[in-house]
Every structure is written in C-alpha cells, then in structure tokens.
Amino acid sequence: MSKVALIILDGFGHSDHKEHNAIALAKTPFIDSILQNYPHSLLETSGEAVGLPEGVMGNSEVGHLTIGAGRVIYQDLTRIDRFMKNEGFDTIKNLHQVTQSPAIHLMGLFSDGGVHSHLSHLYGLLDFYNKKYSQKKIYLHLFMDGRDTPPKNGIDYIKKLEAYLADKPNIKISTVIGRFYAMDRDKRWDRVKLAYDAMALSDGTKAQSASMAVSEAYAAGENDEFIKPRVIAGGKNIDASDAVVFFNFRADRAREISQAFGVKSFNEFPCPVKVETDNWICFSPYSEDFTFPCLFTKEDLSQILPEVVANHKLKQLRIAETEKYAHVTYFFSGGKEAIYPNEDRVLVDSPRDVETYDKKPEMSARSITEKLVNAIDSNKYDLIVCNYANGDMVGHTGIEPAAIQAVEVLDACLKEVCESALKSGYDVLISADHGNCEEMLDAKTGEPMTQHSTNPVPLIWVGKDASGKKLVDGSLVDIAPTVLDILNIPKPGQMTGVSLIKK
C-alpha cells in the first residue's frame, strides 16, 4: 500500500521575480533537480480560495486548516465581517452584560493585516459602545503588528485612532505593546510578563500619548512588532473587577496572555490581577481548556484528512517545531485538540537562545529532519505530515541574507528526506501554506517585507511512480484529495477539493 509524507514548507511561495526573492537567490540544487524531474504545479493560498476576502493574504492557521479539511472554510475574518454587516455587535448579549463592570478594556492586535484581528472589528466595538453606552469608561490595550503589516505602519493606525477618539472623552488608550511581548506562543514567559505588568500594573515606559509612545519607540530602534510596553497617560490598568474584550480571532497567539489574566492556576510568573472568567470575553475559542465566553464559535468539521485516514485504520504522524506545532496538530485537525487513533506527534523545541530567527536561520530544521527520516525508515506510518517553519519565521524578520540561508538549509533537509522516502517506498508531496520568503522587500516602500504574500505556492510530487505524470494547478483545498488519491482512499463527499494528479 502507498504511503505519503506531506511536507509543508511554511512561508515558501512562488514568484517569477528574482530580486529580493530568497528562494530564487538561494543555492538549491536539490529543489532545482526535483522540479526538473518530477511533476509540480502551483496552488492558490489567499483570498476566496481559502475562505478569506478577495486579495487578503493567507496565513499559517488558514493554510493548515484548509489543507487538512480539503474544502473552503469561511475564515473568522470573513465570518465576522459578514456578521458586522448583517447583524451587528448590538445583537451580542455578552457585550451588553460586561457594561455592568466598572470599566471595559478592549485589547488585541491593532492591525489591518487580517491574520489575527482586524482594525474594523475594533472600530465596530468602539462604535457600538459609544452609541449605546457613551458614558461608559472604555480603555484600549493595543498590540502593535509590524509582522503581518509593514514594520512601521503602526504610527498611521495610531494617529487615525487618536483623531477618531478626539470627541470621545470616555475612551482612552492605556497601553501600546509590540506583539513580540503580548502575543508570544512559545512560552517565553519573560516577554509575556512585561506585557501583563503594563496592562495589569501600569508598569512600563510612560508616554504622554499613544502616538508619542510609538514615535519614541521608533527613535529607540523598535519597530511595531518589538515596541516595549508603553503605558499611556490618562489610561487605566486592568483591575480584577473590570471586563476585557479580546478582539483577536486567531487562537494560537492569544492563549498565553489569556492564561495570565484569566486562569487562576497559572503560575509561570506573579499575576496579582485575575479577571473573572465570565468577564474575559474572547472573539473565538482560544483553547478547549478555557471556559471563557466566546463571541464567535468555530465551524465543526467532519471527514477531514486526518479523520479519514484514522477511519481506515492507518497510522499517521505529525511533526513540527514549537513555532508551528499547533498548526500541524490543532489547525490541521480542524481546530480540535483531540488526537486520532493511531496518531503520533513529535514536538521539536524551537531555539530559545535567540530573540529573532535571523540570528539562527536553520532553527530546528536539522533536528526535525533527523526525526522525520527515522520515522520514514521505520515504515511505521501511512501518512506523515511535517512542517518546516524556516521560510515563514525567518521571512518575518525581513533580513534577506538570513532568509536565503534558511532556504539553503531547507534544500539540504529535503534532499535527505526525499532520498529516505524513495528508499522506503514513500511518495512525498512538498507544498506550503502561504508565501513569505520569496518577497523580502516591499516594492512600494523600499522597506523590508515582513508580512506574508498573496503569491501561489508550489506543489511537488516526488515518488517512484510520479515521474512522467502531471499535476495541474489548484489551491490548498486540493492537497487532501491528492493525498487520498495516492493512498487509494476514496475522497469523502464533504471535501470539495479535487486530486491534482492528471489522469
């Protein structure tokens, strides 16, 4: 019976432009050789092809969710946008109930990147509260982006917000914090503590206004993502009796700060302020372990790739390093924590001795490769799903030489993996969840490009029976049906994607 290794190269897109394209500039003899000798095609990863608004770039959550599901899933951004247009926040009971608290704090990623949150959702909340409860004290805790947006877009967002708030004396900006601190997902609690202390204890660098805070951060060499917590004059810290609305809709980078404020048993660092569970309102479910109220529930997905494989009594393995482990497990499994029968998982620690991965472009790719090759050689698994984080995580730094080095590491790793797979009778599908490192410079601004792209990604089929066959172009929804085709498993009706192997 056929076996498949699905390799997801995070942030590894395709562009015909060679300038500032880390993939084109890197020395990749192995990737070049398989592109010459095996079938390959291109997949759409953005906009309506993955359930996002037209023109909106894909991301790792959306990508892995779509790959695993084999169908278009309308993403949180699209669903919330539609809700605001058709129904509105006024119809949500929880948003009215929290007005009984002494103060309401709105917190989240202050960005129009659309990956973790969107500015329009914050403005929608502000419009709702200002219209219905114009005397209510509202405080804003703004996490600056610079990762899914250009590195210094934040000052423009802040100035527009300050102009909007000019005639709303009941609404104040309390803190401005780079997402590096407030939205960690790698248990780097020293970072999270700085964000918590600013919001809970007003402990941080003081600034007279949010725009001054950002300008001073820029002058100190801190781009949006890395702005050290700033406490703004006239704001207020979060008290235990207050209510919080966390307007991030993506789960992975919202969990740790939610634990610090809302989980009483959390003890990674001192957390003197704990918000009551019913007063910590999340836009979406951040974890199955949390009991916080959520404004928008997730779509319940059935007959996704890992479920179909499990139902056929086949063995599967997921492997990734810390930075992308949630994506290859939780998101790939349709936003569910449960482990399927005959499923194993391998977590490889991401490097903790560097603050940014341009300092270590190889990340943990070599350790992943060693464990992946061992799994292939064991012939134990029918489906292996592996994520390499380098293209995305190093791409986000905007440091082109580091991204080139990361791609060259991936080339060497893929050579080792594919050679092992061919010996052991595995078919290898190499693809990506979205683009990133193929665009390292923003052509419009001349600034480093730190966000994802809307470029397509490759799909390469390496296998003993693949040579001479053809793959057609498609989108991420087609990966799961293609995997099932190779495994000789019928595609379930719930999957709208199709196999890209041309018959």
Buried (B, 14 or more C-beta within 10 A) or exposed (E): EBBBBBBBBBBBBBBEEEEBBBBBBBEBEBBEEBEEEBBBBBBBBBBBBBBBBEEBBBBBBBBBBBBBBBBBBBBBBBBBBEBBEEEEBEEBEBBBBBBEBEBBBBBBBBBBBBBBBBBBBBBBBBBBBBEEBEEBBBBBBBBBBBBBBBBBBBBEBBBEBEEBBEEEEBBBBBBBBBBBBBBBBBEBBEBBBBBBBBBBBBBBBEBEBBBBBBBBBBEEEBBBBBBBBBBBBEBBBBEEEBBBBBBBBBBBBBBBBBBBBBBEEBEEEEBEBBBBEBBBBBBBBBBEEBEBBBBBEBBEBEBBBBBBBBEBEBBBBBBBBBBBBBBBBBBBBBBBEEBBEBBBBBBBEBBEEEEBBBEBBBBBBEBBBBBBBEBBEEEBBBBBBBBBBBBBBBBBBBBBEBBBBBBBBBBBBBBBBBBBBBEBEBBBBBBBBBBBBBBBBBEEEEBBBBBBBBBBBBBBBBBEEBEEEEBBEBBBBBBBBBBBBBBEBEBBEBBEBBBBBEE
